[in-house]
Amino acid sequence: MDNNHDEQQIRPTTIGRKNYLFTKSEVGAKANAMWYSIIQTAKLNKLRVREYLEYLLEAFAWTDQPDWKAYLPWAPEIQERFCITN
């Protein structure tokens, strides 16, 4: 019997621990937490994460007042465009 599944589940946290050393301030820690939340939420919604993040960054660079609900991972347009099964 092995615990490979469990080890793989905690691997991102242990790798992230090394990256946390570069968080020099509370603001930096909050920024990291936001990014990790966005990435994990995208994964849970079965999105192609890199493409989704690129889309978000490009969309928010060109608008001052984005319609946030349209960019949420479970929004129909986002699911249609970035879902892994498509």
C-alpha positions, 0 to 999 in steps of 0.5 A: 500500500502506498500514499502516492495520491496523498503525496501528489495532493500536497505537492503544490503546497510544498513547492509553493512553500519555497515561493512564499519565501519571496513574499516580503510584505503583507501586500505581497502575501495577499497578492499571492493568495489572490493568484493561488485562489484564481488558479485553484478555482479555475482548476476546480472548474476544469478550465485550461488555466494558462489560457484563462489567466492570459484572457483575464490579464488581457481583458482587464488591461483594456477596461476600467470597469469590468463586468466581474461576473462575466469573467468568473470561472463558472460563467457560461462564456468562460466555460464554453471557451476554456473548459478542458472538455471542449 
